[in-house]
């Protein structure tokens, strides 16, 4: 079946506008040189966030430090996850403590590399565990690590905007 030419939309070369989310800064605007998060004590320095207690104490003593809420804490407050991992199955019920230790270890590893990628919340309902993360990549890593450690089935569903991922692991 041929589509009439009136229904075909041509690709335009006009640049798309920046899509603003409730937690993003306008393009060109950023944080001051030094800032600390009042919630999690993360430090923004040299255009990167760090979770370092010594650096936090050092920057906290400065006069020109700005106290803000980091993007990860804003996502947590506004309950806007970028990834959701659902764990299911009889194996989960039998080995829940081991599985959750593995998940928490990955969260710790991720926060050391980038403190903005972390677990927001863990909900248990029935025989399932739902883990909300601040990053789609962390959700993907959790699914991958569980599959490597315990096999089973893992399913990744990436949202069309490429910022949200739903991962389901079952065994």
N, C-alpha and C positions, 0 to 999 in steps of 0.2 A: 504494500500500500504506500503510495507516495504522499508525502506531507506537503500541503500547499505552502508556497514560499512565504505567505503572510505569517504563518505560525512559527517559522524558524527564526530564532533570534541570533543575530550575529554577535560575535565576541567583540567587545569594545576595548580600546586601548586606554580607557580612562582608569586612572589608579583608584583602587577602592579606598574608602575612608577608613581610618583606624576605628575598630570596634572597641568601644569602651565597656569594660566590665566594672562592677562595683569596687574591685580591689586593684585596678591598674592605674598607673599614672599617665597623664597626658604625654604624648610624644614630645621629646625635648625637655620635659620637666623630670626631675628626679629628686632623690633625697639629697640633703646636704652632705658634705664630705664625711662627717662622722655623726652617726645616730645609734641609739640603743633602743631595743624593744622593751617596753615596760612589762610585757606579759611573760616572755620566755627568756629574756636577758640576752638575746642575740645582738651582735654588734655589726653595724654596717660601716665598713671601712674599705677604702679603695674600690668602690663600686661592687662590693661583694659582701654577703652576710656570713658571719662566723658565729659558732657556738663555742666560746672560749672564756672560761671564768676569769682568768688573769687579764685578758684583753678587756673584758667587761668592766672589771674593777678599775683598770687603768683609764679607760675612756670615760667612765662615770665620774671620775675626779676632775675631768676637764671642765672649763667654764662654758665653752662654746658647743657642747654636745647637745644634740636634739633628742628628746624622748618621743618615740613614735610607737606605733604598733606595726610589726613586720607583716608582710603579705600572707605568710602562713597563719599567723594568729588571726588576721582579718578573715581569712577563709574559714577558720574554725569558728569564730564568733558568728559569722553570717551563715554558717552551715552550708558552704558551697564546695563540696568535694570535687576534685578532678578525676578521681578514680574510686571505684567500689569493687572490693574483692569479696566474693561470697564463697564460703567453705561449706561443703555438704558431705553427707555419707556416714555409713557405719564406722568406717576407719577413723573419722574425726572424733566420734564419741569415745572410741577406745584409746586414742592417742592425742587427745586434745591438748594436754600440757606440753608435750614435745612439739606439736605443731605451732602452738602459740609462742613458745620459746624461740622457734625458728623465725617466726614473723617479727617478734620484738628485736631479735638480733639483726635482721635486715633493716628494721627501722633505725636502730642505733647506727649501723654502718652508713646508711643513707644520710642521716643528720650530720655525721662527721664530715662527709663530703660536701653536702649542701643542706644547711639547716632549714631551708624552705620546703624541702621534700620530707614530709613526715606523716605519720598516722594521726588522723584527727580524732577518730572515735572508733570503738569496737562495740558492736551490738550483738547480743546473743538472743536469738528467738527460736524457740523450739530446738531442733537438732542442728540449726544452722548458725554460722558466725558471719557477720557482715563487718568488713573493715573499710572505713572511709579514709582516703588519703588525699593529701594536698596536690599530688601530681599523678598524672596518668602513667608515667614511667615507673613510679614506685609500685603502683598496682600491678603493672606488667611484671616487674621484678619479683614481687611476692608470688604471683602465679607460677613464674618460671622456676623459682627456688623450690616451691612445694612439689612441682612436677619432677624436678631432678632428684629430690630427696625421697619422695614417696610414690612416684609415678601417678597413676590414676588418670583422670581426664581433666584437661584444662581448656577453657574456651575464652577467647579474647574477642570483645566486641568494642571496636573503636567508633566513637560518635563521629558524625560527618564534619564537625568543626575541628576535629583532631586534637581537642583539648581534654576530652573526657573519655575514659576507658572503663568498661565493665568487664571484670574477670570472674569466671566461675570455675572453681576447682572442686572435684568430687572424687571420692573413692569409697 
